[in-house]
């Protein structure tokens, strides 16, 4: 990955790379950089979601509600 600057923000997405060079012209905004040697993942980005969107399950603990 070549970039001029990397901005980290909450829920900015996960970006997979094997190397970072600060020689490019792009500004990239991500939540997390993951270094990998898996060729299929390099250069891909996965969006992140807040856990607020997941419906919580009710768990009964020793008969209490």
Secondary structure, 3 states (H helix, E strand, C coil): CECCEEEECCCCCEEEECCCECCCCCEEEECEEEECCCCCCCCCEECCCCHHHCCCCCCCECCEC
